[in-house]
Amino acid sequence: MGKIKITQVKSIIDRPKLQKATIEALGLRKMNQTVEHNDTPQIRGMIAKVQHLLKVEEAQ
């Protein structure tokens, strides 16, 4: 199981509550903040819901 880096690149202002909650559940609080998570199906599903707000990279 690898790691992935997730960076918020767009604002959550004027986004639906569920998208805001998903961003918060991923651990993102500010613009351009990066968090690292294990690459699991649950995390991939959360990313899929808000992919238009994020940049995702494979972590080394």
Helices and strands as residue ranges (DSSP letters): E 3-8, H 17-25, E 34-38, H 41-49, G 51-53, E 54-58
